[in-house]
Amino acid sequence: MKIISGKYKGRNLSGFDLVGTRPTMDRVKESLFAMIQNSISDALILDLFAGSGNLGIEALSQGAKKAYLVDKNKKACRVIQNNLNNLDISEASVFCLDYLEALKEFEAKGIVFDIIFIDPPYQTDLVEKSIFHIIKLNLLDKNGIIVAESDQLEKIIYPSCLRIVKRKKYGDKWVAILRYV
């Protein structure tokens, strides 16, 4: 995996072979970031189910101000931290927690995000659960976006206060961008 654009363009990331993860491939990542490019500058990022940290690190490379990278897998957390160390990135924090514990911690700290990436394991209902908790806990800025990935568009379920503003299919993956109505 490579960083496709920005400050760290061309640099390699570890974690492609992490068991239980499914990294966003470079061509999909390039298209996804083209769709959200106007939202990245100085954004506060949450990369939930971060895996290698690929999406959060890409956002930092393209001008985001800070990223919070969450994964409950301890090996994934070590890979994320190694990727951050190898690139000398200091504007990121790694949380080795279950997604709901992390969301509650962000709520307690009053953190509100501009961009939230959600790419959990496909065989779960964690896209839906994550989105509903994010809205319930007021973790998305009123002008913010959620970038959700799933193997089926029908699994990207969200409350009526949100709407899909863009969606695209890449092979066996759907990417939907949500924002407040």
CYANA upper distance limits for C-alpha pairs under 8 A (distance plus 0.5 A):
  1 MET  CA     12 ASN  CA      6.27
  1 MET  CA     13 LEU  CA      5.89
  1 MET  CA     14 SER  CA      7.56
  1 MET  CA     16 PHE  CA      7.05
  1 MET  CA     25 MET  CA      7.81
  1 MET  CA     26 ASP  CA      7.29
  1 MET  CA     54 ASN  CA      8.50
  2 LYS  CA      9 LYS  CA      8.01
  2 LYS  CA     10 GLY  CA      6.12
  2 LYS  CA     11 ARG  CA      6.03
  2 LYS  CA     12 ASN  CA      4.96
  2 LYS  CA     13 LEU  CA      6.34
  2 LYS  CA     26 ASP  CA      7.51
  3 ILE  CA      8 TYR  CA      6.78
  3 ILE  CA      9 LYS  CA      5.50
  3 ILE  CA     10 GLY  CA      5.83
  3 ILE  CA     11 ARG  CA      6.06
  3 ILE  CA     12 ASN  CA      6.95
  3 ILE  CA     13 LEU  CA      7.81
  3 ILE  CA     26 ASP  CA      8.48
  3 ILE  CA     54 ASN  CA      8.33
  3 ILE  CA     57 ILE  CA      8.42
  3 ILE  CA     58 GLU  CA      6.42
  3 ILE  CA     61 SER  CA      8.19
  4 ILE  CA      9 LYS  CA      5.70
  4 ILE  CA     10 GLY  CA      6.56
  4 ILE  CA     26 ASP  CA      7.55
  4 ILE  CA     29 LYS  CA      8.48
  4 ILE  CA     30 GLU  CA      7.16
  4 ILE  CA     58 GLU  CA      7.82
  5 SER  CA      9 LYS  CA      4.96
  5 SER  CA     10 GLY  CA      7.85
  5 SER  CA     58 GLU  CA      7.91
  5 SER  CA     61 SER  CA      7.29
  5 SER  CA     62 GLN  CA      6.89
  6 GLY  CA     61 SER  CA      5.41
  6 GLY  CA     62 GLN  CA      5.09
  6 GLY  CA     63 GLY  CA      7.89
  7 LYS  CA     61 SER  CA      5.29
  7 LYS  CA     62 GLN  CA      7.01
  7 LYS  CA     63 GLY  CA      8.38
  8 TYR  CA     61 SER  CA      5.89
  8 TYR  CA     87 LEU  CA      8.05
  9 LYS  CA     61 SER  CA      7.78
 13 LEU  CA     52 SER  CA      8.07
 13 LEU  CA     54 ASN  CA      7.74
 13 LEU  CA     83 ASN  CA      6.46
 14 SER  CA     52 SER  CA      7.27
 14 SER  CA     79 VAL  CA      7.10
 14 SER  CA     83 ASN  CA      6.96
 15 GLY  CA     51 GLY  CA      7.95
 15 GLY  CA     52 SER  CA      5.58
 15 GLY  CA     76 ALA  CA      8.01
 15 GLY  CA     79 VAL  CA      6.66
 16 PHE  CA     22 ARG  CA      8.31
 16 PHE  CA     23 PRO  CA      6.80
 16 PHE  CA     52 SER  CA      7.95
 17 ASP  CA     21 THR  CA      8.34
 18 LEU  CA     51 GLY  CA      8.13
 18 LEU  CA     52 SER  CA      8.34
 18 LEU  CA     75 LYS  CA      8.48
 18 LEU  CA     76 ALA  CA      7.53
 20 GLY  CA    121 PRO  CA      8.17
 21 THR  CA     51 GLY  CA      6.47
 21 THR  CA    121 PRO  CA      7.80
 22 ARG  CA     51 GLY  CA      8.33
 22 ARG  CA    121 PRO  CA      8.40
 23 PRO  CA     51 GLY  CA      7.72
 23 PRO  CA     52 SER  CA      7.97
 23 PRO  CA     54 ASN  CA      7.85
 24 THR  CA     28 VAL  CA      6.94
 24 THR  CA     29 LYS  CA      6.54
 24 THR  CA     54 ASN  CA      7.99
 24 THR  CA     55 LEU  CA      8.29
 25 MET  CA     29 LYS  CA      6.52
 26 ASP  CA     30 GLU  CA      6.48
 27 ARG  CA     31 SER  CA      6.86
 28 VAL  CA     32 LEU  CA      6.51
 28 VAL  CA    170 TYR  CA      7.25
 29 LYS  CA     33 PHE  CA      6.52
 29 LYS  CA     55 LEU  CA      8.18
 30 GLU  CA     34 ALA  CA      6.71
 31 SER  CA     35 MET  CA      6.94
 32 LEU  CA     36 ILE  CA      7.19
 32 LEU  CA    175 VAL  CA      8.16
 33 PHE  CA     37 GLN  CA      6.09
 35 MET  CA    166 LYS  CA      8.40
 36 ILE  CA     40 ILE  CA      7.31
 37 GLN  CA     41 SER  CA      8.40
 39 SER  CA     43 ALA  CA      7.43
 39 SER  CA    114 ASP  CA      8.21
 39 SER  CA    115 ILE  CA      8.12
 39 SER  CA    144 GLY  CA      8.46
 40 ILE  CA     59 ALA  CA      7.04
 40 ILE  CA     62 GLN  CA      7.39
 40 ILE  CA     63 GLY  CA      6.70
 40 ILE  CA     64 ALA  CA      5.82
 40 ILE  CA    115 ILE  CA      8.18
 41 SER  CA     62 GLN  CA      7.69
 41 SER  CA     63 GLY  CA      5.28
 41 SER  CA     64 ALA  CA      5.54
 41 SER  CA     65 LYS  CA      7.82
 42 ASP  CA     63 GLY  CA      6.49
 42 ASP  CA     64 ALA  CA      4.97
 42 ASP  CA     65 LYS  CA      5.02
 42 ASP  CA     66 LYS  CA      8.28
 43 ALA  CA     63 GLY  CA      8.19
 43 ALA  CA     64 ALA  CA      5.09
 43 ALA  CA     65 LYS  CA      6.03
 43 ALA  CA     66 LYS  CA      7.47
 43 ALA  CA    113 PHE  CA      8.09
 43 ALA  CA    114 ASP  CA      5.97
 43 ALA  CA    115 ILE  CA      7.34
 44 LEU  CA     64 ALA  CA      6.91
 44 LEU  CA     65 LYS  CA      6.48
 44 LEU  CA     66 LYS  CA      5.69
 44 LEU  CA     67 ALA  CA      6.53
 44 LEU  CA    112 VAL  CA      8.25
 44 LEU  CA    113 PHE  CA      5.66
 44 LEU  CA    114 ASP  CA      5.71
 44 LEU  CA    115 ILE  CA      7.02
 45 ILE  CA     56 GLY  CA      7.17
 45 ILE  CA     59 ALA  CA      8.07
 45 ILE  CA     64 ALA  CA      7.61
 45 ILE  CA     65 LYS  CA      8.49
 45 ILE  CA     66 LYS  CA      6.64
 45 ILE  CA     67 ALA  CA      4.96
 45 ILE  CA     68 TYR  CA      6.62
 45 ILE  CA    113 PHE  CA      6.33
 45 ILE  CA    114 ASP  CA      6.66
 45 ILE  CA    115 ILE  CA      5.50
 45 ILE  CA    116 ILE  CA      6.37
 45 ILE  CA    117 PHE  CA      8.33
 46 LEU  CA     56 GLY  CA      7.56
 46 LEU  CA     67 ALA  CA      6.27
 46 LEU  CA     68 TYR  CA      5.37
 46 LEU  CA     69 LEU  CA      6.65
 46 LEU  CA     70 VAL  CA      8.18
 46 LEU  CA    113 PHE  CA      7.05
 46 LEU  CA    115 ILE  CA      6.87
 46 LEU  CA    116 ILE  CA      5.15
 46 LEU  CA    117 PHE  CA      6.65
 47 ASP  CA     53 GLY  CA      7.71
 47 ASP  CA     55 LEU  CA      7.23
 47 ASP  CA     56 GLY  CA      5.93
 47 ASP  CA     67 ALA  CA      7.69
 47 ASP  CA     68 TYR  CA      6.65
 47 ASP  CA     69 LEU  CA      5.35
 47 ASP  CA     70 VAL  CA      6.63
 47 ASP  CA    116 ILE  CA      6.49
 47 ASP  CA    117 PHE  CA      5.31
 47 ASP  CA    118 ILE  CA      7.13
 48 LEU  CA     69 LEU  CA      6.78
 48 LEU  CA     70 VAL  CA      5.45
 48 LEU  CA     71 ASP  CA      7.14
 48 LEU  CA     99 TYR  CA      7.20
 48 LEU  CA    116 ILE  CA      7.74
 48 LEU  CA    117 PHE  CA      6.42
 48 LEU  CA    118 ILE  CA      5.79
 48 LEU  CA    119 ASP  CA      7.47
 48 LEU  CA    120 PRO  CA      8.21
 49 PHE  CA     69 LEU  CA      8.26
 49 PHE  CA     70 VAL  CA      6.14
 49 PHE  CA     71 ASP  CA      5.30
 49 PHE  CA     72 LYS  CA      8.11
 49 PHE  CA     99 TYR  CA      7.66
 49 PHE  CA    118 ILE  CA      7.06
 49 PHE  CA    119 ASP  CA      6.47
 49 PHE  CA    120 PRO  CA      5.93
 50 ALA  CA     54 ASN  CA      7.69
 50 ALA  CA     55 LEU  CA      7.92
 50 ALA  CA     56 GLY  CA      8.06
 50 ALA  CA     69 LEU  CA      6.18
 50 ALA  CA     70 VAL  CA      5.96
 50 ALA  CA     71 ASP  CA      5.94
 50 ALA  CA     76 ALA  CA      8.43
 50 ALA  CA    119 ASP  CA      8.04
 51 GLY  CA     71 ASP  CA      6.84
 51 GLY  CA     76 ALA  CA      5.85
 51 GLY  CA     77 CYS  CA      8.00
 51 GLY  CA     80 ILE  CA      7.81
 52 SER  CA     76 ALA  CA      6.45
 52 SER  CA     77 CYS  CA      8.08
 52 SER  CA     79 VAL  CA      6.34
 52 SER  CA     80 ILE  CA      5.48
 52 SER  CA     83 ASN  CA      8.16
 53 GLY  CA     57 ILE  CA      6.35
 53 GLY  CA     69 LEU  CA      6.84
 53 GLY  CA     80 ILE  CA      5.76
 53 GLY  CA     83 ASN  CA      8.22
 54 ASN  CA     58 GLU  CA      6.58
 55 LEU  CA     59 ALA  CA      6.71
 55 LEU  CA    117 PHE  CA      7.92
 56 GLY  CA     60 LEU  CA      6.86
 56 GLY  CA     67 ALA  CA      6.40
 56 GLY  CA     68 TYR  CA      7.99
 56 GLY  CA     69 LEU  CA      7.18
 56 GLY  CA    117 PHE  CA      8.42
 57 ILE  CA     61 SER  CA      6.66
 57 ILE  CA     67 ALA  CA      8.06
 57 ILE  CA     84 LEU  CA      8.30
 58 GLU  CA     62 GLN  CA      6.79
 59 ALA  CA     63 GLY  CA      6.97
 59 ALA  CA     64 ALA  CA      6.00
 59 ALA  CA     67 ALA  CA      8.45
 60 LEU  CA     64 ALA  CA      5.04
 60 LEU  CA     65 LYS  CA      7.04
 60 LEU  CA     66 LYS  CA      7.29
 60 LEU  CA     67 ALA  CA      7.47
 60 LEU  CA     91 GLU  CA      8.48
 65 LYS  CA     91 GLU  CA      7.37
 66 LYS  CA     91 GLU  CA      5.46
 66 LYS  CA     92 ALA  CA      6.06
 67 ALA  CA     91 GLU  CA      7.11
 67 ALA  CA     92 ALA  CA      5.18
 67 ALA  CA     93 SER  CA      6.98
 68 TYR  CA     92 ALA  CA      6.22
 68 TYR  CA     93 SER  CA      5.45
 68 TYR  CA     94 VAL  CA      6.55
 68 TYR  CA     95 PHE  CA      7.78
 69 LEU  CA     80 ILE  CA      8.41
 69 LEU  CA     92 ALA  CA      7.72
 69 LEU  CA     93 SER  CA      6.62
 69 LEU  CA     94 VAL  CA      5.32
 69 LEU  CA     95 PHE  CA      6.57
 70 VAL  CA     77 CYS  CA      8.34
 70 VAL  CA     94 VAL  CA      6.49
 70 VAL  CA     95 PHE  CA      5.26
 70 VAL  CA     96 CYS  CA      6.48
 70 VAL  CA     97 LEU  CA      7.04
 70 VAL  CA     98 ASP  CA      8.34
 70 VAL  CA     99 TYR  CA      7.36
 70 VAL  CA    102 ALA  CA      7.67
 71 ASP  CA     76 ALA  CA      7.23
 71 ASP  CA     77 CYS  CA      6.83
 71 ASP  CA     95 PHE  CA      7.03
 71 ASP  CA     96 CYS  CA      5.74
 71 ASP  CA     97 LEU  CA      6.42
 71 ASP  CA     98 ASP  CA      7.18
 71 ASP  CA     99 TYR  CA      7.55
 72 LYS  CA     76 ALA  CA      8.31
 72 LYS  CA     77 CYS  CA      8.02
 72 LYS  CA     95 PHE  CA      8.30
 72 LYS  CA     96 CYS  CA      5.35
 72 LYS  CA     97 LEU  CA      4.94
 72 LYS  CA     98 ASP  CA      5.38
 72 LYS  CA     99 TYR  CA      7.73
 73 ASN  CA     77 CYS  CA      6.84
 73 ASN  CA     96 CYS  CA      7.30
 73 ASN  CA     97 LEU  CA      8.43
 74 LYS  CA     78 ARG  CA      6.84
 74 LYS  CA     96 CYS  CA      6.86
 75 LYS  CA     79 VAL  CA      6.80
 76 ALA  CA     80 ILE  CA      6.63
 77 CYS  CA     81 GLN  CA      6.65
 77 CYS  CA     94 VAL  CA      7.30
 77 CYS  CA     95 PHE  CA      7.97
 77 CYS  CA     96 CYS  CA      6.41
 78 ARG  CA     82 ASN  CA      6.58
 79 VAL  CA     83 ASN  CA      6.61
 80 ILE  CA     84 LEU  CA      6.73
 80 ILE  CA     94 VAL  CA      7.83
 81 GLN  CA     85 ASN  CA      6.57
 81 GLN  CA     94 VAL  CA      7.42
 82 ASN  CA     86 ASN  CA      6.45
 83 ASN  CA     87 LEU  CA      6.78
 84 LEU  CA     88 ASP  CA      6.41
 84 LEU  CA     89 ILE  CA      5.54
 84 LEU  CA     90 SER  CA      7.88
 84 LEU  CA     92 ALA  CA      8.16
 85 ASN  CA     89 ILE  CA      6.76
 95 PHE  CA    102 ALA  CA      7.56
 97 LEU  CA    101 GLU  CA      6.73
 97 LEU  CA    102 ALA  CA      6.39
 98 ASP  CA    102 ALA  CA      6.80
 99 TYR  CA    103 LEU  CA      6.66
 99 TYR  CA    130 SER  CA      8.10
100 LEU  CA    104 LYS  CA      6.67
100 LEU  CA    130 SER  CA      8.09
100 LEU  CA    133 HIS  CA      8.19
101 GLU  CA    105 GLU  CA      6.71
102 ALA  CA    106 PHE  CA      6.75
103 LEU  CA    107 GLU  CA      6.75
103 LEU  CA    133 HIS  CA      8.10
103 LEU  CA    134 ILE  CA      7.54
103 LEU  CA    137 LEU  CA      8.19
103 LEU  CA    139 LEU  CA      8.36
104 LYS  CA    108 ALA  CA      6.69
104 LYS  CA    137 LEU  CA      7.93
105 GLU  CA    109 LYS  CA      6.79
106 PHE  CA    110 GLY  CA      6.63
106 PHE  CA    111 ILE  CA      5.72
106 PHE  CA    112 VAL  CA      8.21
106 PHE  CA    139 LEU  CA      7.99
107 GLU  CA    111 ILE  CA      6.55
107 GLU  CA    112 VAL  CA      8.32
107 GLU  CA    137 LEU  CA      6.57
107 GLU  CA    138 ASN  CA      7.84
107 GLU  CA    139 LEU  CA      7.09
111 ILE  CA    139 LEU  CA      7.08
112 VAL  CA    138 ASN  CA      7.63
112 VAL  CA    139 LEU  CA      4.99
112 VAL  CA    140 LEU  CA      5.92
112 VAL  CA    141 ASP  CA      6.18
113 PHE  CA    139 LEU  CA      6.42
113 PHE  CA    140 LEU  CA      5.49
113 PHE  CA    141 ASP  CA      6.11
113 PHE  CA    144 GLY  CA      7.32
114 ASP  CA    140 LEU  CA      6.79
114 ASP  CA    141 ASP  CA      5.99
114 ASP  CA    143 ASN  CA      7.57
114 ASP  CA    144 GLY  CA      4.75
114 ASP  CA    145 ILE  CA      6.76
115 ILE  CA    140 LEU  CA      8.07
115 ILE  CA    144 GLY  CA      6.18
115 ILE  CA    145 ILE  CA      5.49
115 ILE  CA    146 ILE  CA      6.28
115 ILE  CA    147 VAL  CA      7.84
116 ILE  CA    140 LEU  CA      8.13
116 ILE  CA    145 ILE  CA      6.94
116 ILE  CA    146 ILE  CA      5.22
116 ILE  CA    147 VAL  CA      6.56
117 PHE  CA    146 ILE  CA      6.50
117 PHE  CA    147 VAL  CA      5.30
117 PHE  CA    148 ALA  CA      6.58
118 ILE  CA    127 VAL  CA      7.01
118 ILE  CA    130 SER  CA      8.11
118 ILE  CA    146 ILE  CA      7.83
118 ILE  CA    147 VAL  CA      6.62
118 ILE  CA    148 ALA  CA      5.27
118 ILE  CA    149 GLU  CA      6.79
119 ASP  CA    127 VAL  CA      7.73
119 ASP  CA    148 ALA  CA      6.58
119 ASP  CA    149 GLU  CA      5.48
119 ASP  CA    150 SER  CA      7.33
120 PRO  CA    124 THR  CA      8.00
120 PRO  CA    126 LEU  CA      6.74
120 PRO  CA    127 VAL  CA      7.08
120 PRO  CA    149 GLU  CA      8.18
120 PRO  CA    150 SER  CA      8.26
121 PRO  CA    126 LEU  CA      8.24
122 TYR  CA    150 SER  CA      6.41
122 TYR  CA    151 ASP  CA      6.59
125 ASP  CA    129 LYS  CA      6.93
125 ASP  CA    155 LYS  CA      7.63
126 LEU  CA    130 SER  CA      6.15
127 VAL  CA    131 ILE  CA      6.71
127 VAL  CA    148 ALA  CA      7.41
127 VAL  CA    149 GLU  CA      8.26
127 VAL  CA    150 SER  CA      8.09
127 VAL  CA    155 LYS  CA      7.63
127 VAL  CA    156 ILE  CA      6.57
127 VAL  CA    157 ILE  CA      7.75
128 GLU  CA    132 PHE  CA      6.75
128 GLU  CA    155 LYS  CA      7.52
128 GLU  CA    156 ILE  CA      6.52
128 GLU  CA    157 ILE  CA      5.46
128 GLU  CA    158 TYR  CA      6.64
129 LYS  CA    133 HIS  CA      6.67
130 SER  CA    134 ILE  CA      6.53
131 ILE  CA    135 ILE  CA      6.79
131 ILE  CA    157 ILE  CA      8.36
131 ILE  CA    158 TYR  CA      6.70
131 ILE  CA    159 PRO  CA      8.47
132 PHE  CA    136 LYS  CA      6.54
132 PHE  CA    158 TYR  CA      7.00
132 PHE  CA    159 PRO  CA      7.13
133 HIS  CA    137 LEU  CA      6.41
134 ILE  CA    138 ASN  CA      6.58
134 ILE  CA    139 LEU  CA      5.76
134 ILE  CA    140 LEU  CA      7.15
135 ILE  CA    139 LEU  CA      6.84
135 ILE  CA    140 LEU  CA      7.20
140 LEU  CA    144 GLY  CA      6.27
140 LEU  CA    145 ILE  CA      7.80
140 LEU  CA    146 ILE  CA      8.48
141 ASP  CA    145 ILE  CA      8.41
142 LYS  CA    180 TYR  CA      7.12
143 ASN  CA    179 ARG  CA      7.70
143 ASN  CA    180 TYR  CA      7.68
144 GLY  CA    179 ARG  CA      6.81
144 GLY  CA    180 TYR  CA      8.21
145 ILE  CA    177 ILE  CA      7.04
145 ILE  CA    178 LEU  CA      6.01
145 ILE  CA    179 ARG  CA      5.34
145 ILE  CA    180 TYR  CA      8.33
146 ILE  CA    177 ILE  CA      6.15
146 ILE  CA    178 LEU  CA      5.54
146 ILE  CA    179 ARG  CA      6.99
147 VAL  CA    175 VAL  CA      7.35
147 VAL  CA    176 ALA  CA      6.33
147 VAL  CA    177 ILE  CA      5.13
147 VAL  CA    178 LEU  CA      6.99
148 ALA  CA    156 ILE  CA      7.49
148 ALA  CA    175 VAL  CA      6.21
148 ALA  CA    176 ALA  CA      5.80
148 ALA  CA    177 ILE  CA      6.91
148 ALA  CA    178 LEU  CA      8.30
149 GLU  CA    156 ILE  CA      8.20
149 GLU  CA    173 LYS  CA      7.28
149 GLU  CA    174 TRP  CA      6.09
149 GLU  CA    175 VAL  CA      5.09
149 GLU  CA    176 ALA  CA      7.03
150 SER  CA    155 LYS  CA      7.22
150 SER  CA    156 ILE  CA      7.38
150 SER  CA    173 LYS  CA      6.22
150 SER  CA    174 TRP  CA      5.83
150 SER  CA    175 VAL  CA      7.26
151 ASP  CA    155 LYS  CA      8.28
151 ASP  CA    172 ASP  CA      6.23
151 ASP  CA    173 LYS  CA      5.09
151 ASP  CA    174 TRP  CA      6.29
152 GLN  CA    156 ILE  CA      7.90
152 GLN  CA    173 LYS  CA      7.52
152 GLN  CA    174 TRP  CA      6.74
153 LEU  CA    174 TRP  CA      6.38
153 LEU  CA    175 VAL  CA      8.41
153 LEU  CA    176 ALA  CA      8.30
156 ILE  CA    176 ALA  CA      8.16
158 TYR  CA    162 LEU  CA      7.13
158 TYR  CA    163 ARG  CA      8.39
161 CYS  CA    180 TYR  CA      6.15
161 CYS  CA    181 VAL  CA      6.09
162 LEU  CA    178 LEU  CA      6.68
162 LEU  CA    179 ARG  CA      5.81
162 LEU  CA    180 TYR  CA      4.82
162 LEU  CA    181 VAL  CA      5.73
163 ARG  CA    178 LEU  CA      5.88
163 ARG  CA    179 ARG  CA      6.23
163 ARG  CA    180 TYR  CA      6.80
163 ARG  CA    181 VAL  CA      6.40
164 ILE  CA    176 ALA  CA      6.84
164 ILE  CA    177 ILE  CA      6.10
164 ILE  CA    178 LEU  CA      4.95
164 ILE  CA    179 ARG  CA      7.21
165 VAL  CA    176 ALA  CA      8.13
165 VAL  CA    177 ILE  CA      6.26
165 VAL  CA    178 LEU  CA      6.26
165 VAL  CA    179 ARG  CA      7.38
166 LYS  CA    176 ALA  CA      6.30
166 LYS  CA    177 ILE  CA      5.69
166 LYS  CA    178 LEU  CA      7.88
167 ARG  CA    174 TRP  CA      7.61
167 ARG  CA    175 VAL  CA      6.04
167 ARG  CA    176 ALA  CA      4.74
167 ARG  CA    177 ILE  CA      6.71
168 LYS  CA    174 TRP  CA      6.28
168 LYS  CA    175 VAL  CA      5.92
168 LYS  CA    176 ALA  CA      7.12
169 LYS  CA    173 LYS  CA      6.22
169 LYS  CA    174 TRP  CA      4.95
169 LYS  CA    175 VAL  CA      6.89
170 TYR  CA    174 TRP  CA      6.67
170 TYR  CA    175 VAL  CA      8.31
